[in-house]
Amino acid sequence: MGALSEAEAADVRVIAVTLDPDYDTPEVLAGHAVRNDLRLPTYHLVTGEGAAVTDALDQMGIRRTWNPEKQAIDHTNLFLLIDRNGKVAYRFSIGETQERWLTEALHILCAEPEPRP
């Protein structure tokens, strides 16, 4: 977000879906948002009923497994960028190169015209 212009940043919405809906209640996520200065309207931390969250994560292709040694969920880090028409425009994992691609993709998507009604 820091690489975007003020106007671009104001145009972006970040939706982070929990990987652990049994733990990540709305109250837990609200605390996480406060601690990390993740403010509305830009940032939305999402949880829900376990089966619905699992289905959403599966549809997005986010792989995850419980790691008993770490007592944590191992998972892919995936960014899905949605265009103004609601379609997935880009999928990125995390890495130095991907971060540059992610920034460029955000610039491109922010420059898109609004869809016609």
Order of alpha helices (4+ residues) and beta strands (2+ residues): alpha-beta-alpha-beta-alpha-beta-beta-beta-beta-alpha
